[in-house]
């Protein structure tokens, strides 16, 4: 059985003190979730939040890691550094990293490899921009993203990867893929995994939906057979909304 999951991506929000307050509130609210719960915090929060959440069912992720193991890369944070905080997951390939920092397939493949080598589970993001959706190229785009950065993995390592489908046109725009669009794409992604790794691996692969998923639409999106949960942006910054989404799963 594949893991059902709700993961929150705080992005560049919350001071350390504000992040601690939010994590504390979530710890008090999320006691016996029916799914795996993850919060991805800014780097400076990681060690503090991991320690705070010890004994709770909430896992912690980094929002990124460097594409180098170590060295003279001022300002970068390596996968080994992330792992040393006790974090379990690392988001890789988010559309904002691709768009603003020109992260390409080679860079992302290296990040995936380094995360896995250091015991982290990648949450690997894929998805098309508005122009690609309008041109009906979404399948072509996500296939290329998978082949370019994760389909080089052997089966054992691929089983540790969580996929997150995020239609870029729906991130932070208020637009959301319809439940039918989400299911269609998730089913297609699962078919690609099956073709590459076989039916058993495909059935075990967790595929999350991201893109303006919120407290109001989460239950409808999560009701789809191939939608295993959500990667939540803005709604994960409010304990009430995030808890509602967790309970929807």
C-alpha positions as YAML, in Angstrom:
chain: A
units: angstrom
residues:
- id: 1
  name: UNK
  ca: [0.00, 0.00, 0.00]
- id: 2
  name: UNK
  ca: [1.38, 3.39, -0.97]
- id: 3
  name: UNK
  ca: [1.78, 6.11, 1.63]
- id: 4
  name: UNK
  ca: [-0.92, 8.76, 1.84]
- id: 5
  name: UNK
  ca: [0.67, 12.10, 2.64]
- id: 6
  name: UNK
  ca: [0.05, 15.77, 3.24]
- id: 7
  name: UNK
  ca: [3.18, 17.93, 3.06]
- id: 8
  name: UNK
  ca: [3.36, 21.65, 3.76]
- id: 9
  name: UNK
  ca: [5.89, 23.85, 1.96]
- id: 10
  name: UNK
  ca: [6.45, 27.04, 3.91]
- id: 11
  name: UNK
  ca: [8.65, 28.57, 1.17]
- id: 12
  name: UNK
  ca: [10.35, 31.83, 2.24]
- id: 13
  name: UNK
  ca: [7.91, 32.59, 5.03]
- id: 14
  name: UNK
  ca: [8.07, 32.69, 8.83]
- id: 15
  name: UNK
  ca: [10.91, 33.93, 10.98]
- id: 16
  name: UNK
  ca: [12.46, 31.31, 13.21]
- id: 17
  name: UNK
  ca: [10.26, 32.42, 16.10]
- id: 18
  name: UNK
  ca: [7.12, 32.36, 13.95]
- id: 19
  name: UNK
  ca: [8.04, 28.95, 12.56]
- id: 20
  name: UNK
  ca: [8.54, 27.54, 16.04]
- id: 21
  name: UNK
  ca: [5.13, 28.89, 17.05]
- id: 22
  name: UNK
  ca: [3.44, 27.28, 14.04]
- id: 23
  name: UNK
  ca: [5.23, 23.96, 14.52]
- id: 24
  name: UNK
  ca: [4.24, 23.98, 18.20]
- id: 25
  name: UNK
  ca: [0.61, 24.56, 17.32]
- id: 26
  name: UNK
  ca: [0.67, 21.78, 14.74]
- id: 27
  name: UNK
  ca: [2.28, 19.41, 17.25]
- id: 28
  name: UNK
  ca: [-0.60, 20.06, 19.62]
- id: 29
  name: UNK
  ca: [-3.24, 19.56, 16.93]
- id: 30
  name: UNK
  ca: [-1.83, 16.68, 14.87]
- id: 31
  name: UNK
  ca: [-1.85, 13.71, 17.22]
- id: 32
  name: UNK
  ca: [-3.08, 10.68, 15.27]
- id: 33
  name: UNK
  ca: [-3.22, 11.58, 11.58]
- id: 34
  name: UNK
  ca: [-4.56, 9.09, 9.05]
- id: 35
  name: UNK
  ca: [-1.73, 9.99, 6.67]
- id: 36
  name: UNK
  ca: [1.94, 10.90, 6.85]
- id: 37
  name: UNK
  ca: [2.38, 14.59, 7.67]
- id: 38
  name: UNK
  ca: [5.44, 16.56, 6.57]
- id: 39
  name: UNK
  ca: [6.36, 20.21, 6.96]
- id: 40
  name: UNK
  ca: [9.11, 21.72, 4.81]
- id: 41
  name: UNK
  ca: [10.72, 24.68, 6.51]
- id: 42
  name: UNK
  ca: [13.42, 27.19, 5.58]
- id: 43
  name: UNK
  ca: [16.94, 25.93, 6.26]
- id: 44
  name: UNK
  ca: [17.44, 28.04, 9.40]
- id: 45
  name: UNK
  ca: [14.41, 26.38, 11.03]
- id: 46
  name: UNK
  ca: [15.33, 22.77, 10.42]
- id: 47
  name: UNK
  ca: [17.35, 21.74, 13.48]
- id: 48
  name: UNK
  ca: [15.09, 23.62, 15.89]
- id: 49
  name: UNK
  ca: [11.84, 22.30, 14.40]
- id: 50
  name: UNK
  ca: [13.12, 18.71, 14.18]
- id: 51
  name: UNK
  ca: [13.98, 18.81, 17.88]
- id: 52
  name: UNK
  ca: [10.62, 20.40, 18.72]
- id: 53
  name: UNK
  ca: [8.67, 17.72, 16.85]
- id: 54
  name: UNK
  ca: [10.45, 14.72, 18.35]
- id: 55
  name: UNK
  ca: [7.85, 12.27, 19.60]
- id: 56
  name: UNK
  ca: [5.17, 13.66, 17.28]
- id: 57
  name: UNK
  ca: [3.97, 12.06, 14.03]
- id: 58
  name: UNK
  ca: [5.05, 15.10, 12.00]
- id: 59
  name: UNK
  ca: [8.09, 14.70, 9.74]
- id: 60
  name: UNK
  ca: [10.33, 17.55, 8.62]
- id: 61
  name: UNK
  ca: [11.67, 18.35, 5.17]
- id: 62
  name: UNK
  ca: [14.07, 20.85, 3.67]
- id: 63
  name: UNK
  ca: [12.77, 22.93, 0.78]
- id: 64
  name: UNK
  ca: [15.92, 22.34, -1.27]
- id: 65
  name: UNK
  ca: [19.51, 21.14, -1.14]
- id: 66
  name: UNK
  ca: [22.68, 21.95, -3.05]
- id: 67
  name: UNK
  ca: [23.85, 20.06, -6.12]
- id: 68
  name: UNK
  ca: [27.30, 19.64, -4.58]
- id: 69
  name: UNK
  ca: [28.33, 17.41, -1.69]
- id: 70
  name: UNK
  ca: [30.56, 20.03, -0.04]
- id: 71
  name: UNK
  ca: [33.10, 22.71, -0.85]
- id: 72
  name: UNK
  ca: [33.48, 26.38, -1.72]
- id: 73
  name: UNK
  ca: [29.84, 27.16, -2.51]
- id: 74
  name: UNK
  ca: [29.07, 30.12, -0.31]
- id: 75
  name: UNK
  ca: [25.47, 30.23, 0.89]
- id: 76
  name: UNK
  ca: [24.60, 26.70, -0.19]
- id: 77
  name: UNK
  ca: [23.30, 23.91, 2.09]
- id: 78
  name: UNK
  ca: [24.25, 20.34, 1.28]
- id: 79
  name: UNK
  ca: [22.10, 17.24, 1.56]
- id: 80
  name: UNK
  ca: [24.46, 15.98, 4.27]
- id: 81
  name: UNK
  ca: [23.86, 19.18, 6.26]
- id: 82
  name: UNK
  ca: [20.10, 18.75, 5.90]
- id: 83
  name: UNK
  ca: [20.31, 15.12, 7.02]
- id: 84
  name: UNK
  ca: [22.45, 16.08, 10.01]
- id: 85
  name: UNK
  ca: [19.53, 18.09, 11.43]
- id: 86
  name: UNK
  ca: [17.37, 14.97, 11.56]
- id: 87
  name: UNK
  ca: [15.12, 15.96, 8.66]
- id: 88
  name: UNK
  ca: [13.61, 13.06, 6.71]
- id: 89
  name: UNK
  ca: [12.64, 14.63, 3.38]
- id: 90
  name: UNK
  ca: [13.87, 17.18, 0.85]
- id: 91
  name: UNK
  ca: [11.79, 18.93, -1.80]
- id: 92
  name: UNK
  ca: [13.58, 18.90, -5.15]
- id: 93
  name: UNK
  ca: [12.56, 20.37, -8.49]
- id: 94
  name: UNK
  ca: [9.92, 22.81, -7.33]
- id: 95
  name: UNK
  ca: [8.82, 25.02, -10.23]
- id: 96
  name: UNK
  ca: [10.04, 28.11, -8.40]
- id: 97
  name: UNK
  ca: [13.55, 26.63, -8.30]
- id: 98
  name: UNK
  ca: [13.33, 25.76, -11.99]
- id: 99
  name: UNK
  ca: [11.99, 29.20, -12.92]
- id: 100
  name: UNK
  ca: [13.96, 31.57, -10.70]
- id: 101
  name: UNK
  ca: [17.24, 29.66, -10.35]
- id: 102
  name: UNK
  ca: [17.42, 27.91, -13.74]
- id: 103
  name: UNK
  ca: [17.62, 24.42, -12.25]
- id: 104
  name: UNK
  ca: [17.75, 21.99, -15.17]
- id: 105
  name: UNK
  ca: [17.48, 18.22, -15.46]
- id: 106
  name: UNK
  ca: [21.19, 17.65, -14.75]
- id: 107
  name: UNK
  ca: [21.19, 19.80, -11.62]
- id: 108
  name: UNK
  ca: [18.03, 18.16, -10.32]
- id: 109
  name: UNK
  ca: [19.29, 14.66, -11.04]
- id: 110
  name: UNK
  ca: [22.41, 15.43, -9.00]
- id: 111
  name: UNK
  ca: [20.29, 16.79, -6.14]
- id: 112
  name: UNK
  ca: [18.13, 13.66, -6.15]
- id: 113
  name: UNK
  ca: [21.21, 11.45, -6.02]
- id: 114
  name: UNK
  ca: [22.79, 13.43, -3.18]
- id: 115
  name: UNK
  ca: [19.57, 13.44, -1.16]
- id: 116
  name: UNK
  ca: [19.24, 9.67, -1.47]
- id: 117
  name: UNK
  ca: [22.93, 9.10, -0.67]
- id: 118
  name: UNK
  ca: [22.40, 11.00, 2.58]
- id: 119
  name: UNK
  ca: [19.29, 9.11, 3.65]
- id: 120
  name: UNK
  ca: [16.75, 11.75, 2.64]
- id: 121
  name: UNK
  ca: [13.56, 10.99, 0.75]
- id: 122
  name: UNK
  ca: [13.12, 13.36, -2.20]
- id: 123
  name: UNK
  ca: [9.72, 14.94, -2.81]
- id: 124
  name: UNK
  ca: [10.25, 15.50, -6.53]
- id: 125
  name: UNK
  ca: [8.08, 18.10, -8.23]
- id: 126
  name: UNK
  ca: [6.90, 17.98, -11.83]
- id: 127
  name: UNK
  ca: [4.37, 19.98, -13.80]
- id: 128
  name: UNK
  ca: [3.65, 22.15, -16.81]
- id: 129
  name: UNK
  ca: [3.31, 25.90, -17.23]
- id: 130
  name: UNK
  ca: [0.19, 27.58, -18.60]
- id: 131
  name: UNK
  ca: [1.43, 27.77, -22.18]
- id: 132
  name: UNK
  ca: [2.27, 24.06, -22.19]
- id: 133
  name: UNK
  ca: [-1.17, 23.16, -20.83]
- id: 134
  name: UNK
  ca: [-2.87, 25.34, -23.44]
- id: 135
  name: UNK
  ca: [-0.83, 23.62, -26.15]
- id: 136
  name: UNK
  ca: [-1.86, 20.22, -24.73]
- id: 137
  name: UNK
  ca: [1.79, 19.38, -24.04]
- id: 138
  name: UNK
  ca: [1.42, 18.56, -20.33]
- id: 139
  name: UNK
  ca: [2.04, 14.83, -20.80]
- id: 140
  name: UNK
  ca: [5.14, 15.45, -22.87]
- id: 141
  name: UNK
  ca: [6.48, 17.88, -20.28]
- id: 142
  name: UNK
  ca: [6.06, 15.71, -17.19]
- id: 143
  name: UNK
  ca: [7.44, 12.68, -19.02]
- id: 144
  name: UNK
  ca: [10.59, 14.62, -19.91]
- id: 145
  name: UNK
  ca: [10.95, 15.86, -16.33]
- id: 146
  name: UNK
  ca: [10.75, 12.32, -14.95]
- id: 147
  name: UNK
  ca: [13.09, 10.88, -17.54]
- id: 148
  name: UNK
  ca: [15.54, 13.74, -17.08]
- id: 149
  name: UNK
  ca: [15.93, 13.62, -13.31]
- id: 150
  name: UNK
  ca: [14.57, 10.48, -11.59]
- id: 151
  name: UNK
  ca: [14.13, 7.61, -14.06]
- id: 152
  name: UNK
  ca: [17.86, 6.91, -13.96]
- id: 153
  name: UNK
  ca: [17.39, 5.49, -10.44]
- id: 154
  name: UNK
  ca: [17.31, 1.78, -9.76]
- id: 155
  name: UNK
  ca: [14.08, 0.37, -8.35]
- id: 156
  name: UNK
  ca: [15.28, 0.39, -4.74]
- id: 157
  name: UNK
  ca: [16.10, 4.08, -4.81]
- id: 158
  name: UNK
  ca: [13.08, 5.08, -6.89]
- id: 159
  name: UNK
  ca: [10.83, 3.52, -4.25]
- id: 160
  name: UNK
  ca: [12.10, 6.17, -1.82]
- id: 161
  name: UNK
  ca: [10.95, 9.03, -4.06]
- id: 162
  name: UNK
  ca: [7.64, 10.84, -3.56]
- id: 163
  name: UNK
  ca: [6.31, 12.54, -6.69]
- id: 164
  name: UNK
  ca: [4.38, 15.82, -6.56]
- id: 165
  name: UNK
  ca: [2.43, 16.96, -9.59]
- id: 166
  name: UNK
  ca: [2.12, 20.73, -9.53]
- id: 167
  name: UNK
  ca: [0.57, 22.44, -12.54]
- id: 168
  name: UNK
  ca: [2.65, 25.60, -12.51]
- id: 169
  name: UNK
  ca: [-0.30, 27.67, -13.74]
- id: 170
  name: UNK
  ca: [-2.11, 26.81, -10.49]
- id: 171
  name: UNK
  ca: [0.65, 27.64, -7.98]
- id: 172
  name: UNK
  ca: [-0.19, 30.75, -6.01]
- id: 173
  name: UNK
  ca: [-2.66, 31.91, -8.67]
- id: 174
  name: UNK
  ca: [-5.89, 30.79, -7.05]
- id: 175
  name: UNK
  ca: [-6.46, 28.54, -10.05]
- id: 176
  name: UNK
  ca: [-6.70, 24.83, -9.33]
- id: 177
  name: UNK
  ca: [-6.75, 21.84, -11.61]
- id: 178
  name: UNK
  ca: [-10.19, 20.27, -11.59]
- id: 179
  name: UNK
  ca: [-10.43, 16.91, -9.81]
- id: 180
  name: UNK
  ca: [-10.75, 15.36, -13.27]
- id: 181
  name: UNK
  ca: [-7.60, 17.08, -14.54]
- id: 182
  name: UNK
  ca: [-5.68, 16.06, -11.42]
- id: 183
  name: UNK
  ca: [-6.79, 12.43, -11.67]
- id: 184
  name: UNK
  ca: [-6.02, 12.27, -15.39]
- id: 185
  name: UNK
  ca: [-2.48, 13.53, -14.87]
- id: 186
  name: UNK
  ca: [-1.80, 11.43, -11.80]
- id: 187
  name: UNK
  ca: [-2.98, 8.31, -13.62]
- id: 188
  name: UNK
  ca: [-0.71, 9.20, -16.54]
- id: 189
  name: UNK
  ca: [2.27, 9.69, -14.22]
- id: 190
  name: UNK
  ca: [1.57, 6.33, -12.59]
- id: 191
  name: UNK
  ca: [1.44, 4.73, -16.04]
- id: 192
  name: UNK
  ca: [4.90, 6.12, -16.81]
- id: 193
  name: UNK
  ca: [6.24, 4.68, -13.55]
- id: 194
  name: UNK
  ca: [4.65, 1.32, -14.41]
- id: 195
  name: UNK
  ca: [6.23, 1.32, -17.86]
- id: 196
  name: UNK
  ca: [9.65, 2.04, -16.33]
- id: 197
  name: UNK
  ca: [9.60, 0.02, -13.10]
- id: 198
  name: UNK
  ca: [6.60, -2.32, -13.29]
- id: 199
  name: UNK
  ca: [3.10, -2.43, -11.85]
- id: 200
  name: UNK
  ca: [4.10, -3.18, -8.24]
- id: 201
  name: UNK
  ca: [6.36, -0.11, -8.02]
- id: 202
  name: UNK
  ca: [3.74, 2.08, -9.71]
- id: 203
  name: UNK
  ca: [1.08, 0.98, -7.25]
- id: 204
  name: UNK
  ca: [3.40, 1.79, -4.35]
- id: 205
  name: UNK
  ca: [4.46, 5.25, -5.62]
- id: 206
  name: UNK
  ca: [3.03, 8.20, -3.71]
- id: 207
  name: UNK
  ca: [1.90, 11.00, -6.02]
- id: 208
  name: UNK
  ca: [0.84, 14.27, -4.41]
- id: 209
  name: UNK
  ca: [-1.13, 17.13, -5.94]
- id: 210
  name: UNK
  ca: [0.04, 20.72, -5.50]
- id: 211
  name: UNK
  ca: [-1.27, 23.95, -6.91]
- id: 212
  name: UNK
  ca: [-3.68, 26.03, -4.82]
- id: 213
  name: UNK
  ca: [-4.86, 23.00, -2.88]
- id: 214
  name: UNK
  ca: [-6.63, 24.38, 0.18]
- id: 215
  name: UNK
  ca: [-9.02, 23.56, 3.00]
- id: 216
  name: UNK
  ca: [-12.05, 23.94, 0.73]
- id: 217
  name: UNK
  ca: [-11.00, 21.77, -2.20]
- id: 218
  name: UNK
  ca: [-8.66, 19.21, -0.61]
- id: 219
  name: UNK
  ca: [-11.28, 16.54, 0.09]
- id: 220
  name: UNK
  ca: [-12.57, 16.61, -3.50]
- id: 221
  name: UNK
  ca: [-9.05, 16.40, -4.94]
- id: 222
  name: UNK
  ca: [-7.96, 13.66, -2.54]
- id: 223
  name: UNK
  ca: [-11.02, 11.53, -3.41]
- id: 224
  name: UNK
  ca: [-9.40, 10.62, -6.73]
- id: 225
  name: UNK
  ca: [-7.94, 7.13, -6.92]
- id: 226
  name: UNK
  ca: [-4.47, 8.24, -8.01]
- id: 227
  name: UNK
  ca: [-4.17, 11.38, -5.86]
- id: 228
  name: UNK
  ca: [-2.39, 10.28, -2.70]
- id: 229
  name: UNK
  ca: [-2.39, 13.62, -0.92]
- id: 230
  name: UNK
  ca: [-1.09, 17.13, -1.39]
- id: 231
  name: UNK
  ca: [1.96, 19.36, -1.38]
- id: 232
  name: UNK
  ca: [0.46, 22.46, 0.19]
- id: 233
  name: UNK
  ca: [1.85, 25.99, -0.13]
- id: 234
  name: UNK
  ca: [0.05, 29.00, 1.34]
- id: 235
  name: UNK
  ca: [-2.55, 26.97, 3.21]
- id: 236
  name: UNK
  ca: [0.20, 25.23, 5.20]
- id: 237
  name: UNK
  ca: [1.08, 28.54, 6.89]
- id: 238
  name: UNK
  ca: [-2.14, 28.53, 8.93]
- id: 239
  name: UNK
  ca: [-2.62, 25.78, 11.48]
- id: 240
  name: UNK
  ca: [-6.41, 25.72, 11.04]
- id: 241
  name: UNK
  ca: [-6.26, 25.32, 7.26]
- id: 242
  name: UNK
  ca: [-3.41, 22.82, 7.28]
- id: 243
  name: UNK
  ca: [-5.09, 20.69, 9.92]
- id: 244
  name: UNK
  ca: [-8.30, 20.67, 7.88]
- id: 245
  name: UNK
  ca: [-6.36, 19.47, 4.83]
- id: 246
  name: UNK
  ca: [-4.64, 16.75, 6.86]
- id: 247
  name: UNK
  ca: [-8.01, 15.53, 8.11]
- id: 248
  name: UNK
  ca: [-9.33, 15.51, 4.52]
- id: 249
  name: UNK
  ca: [-6.78, 12.87, 3.61]
...
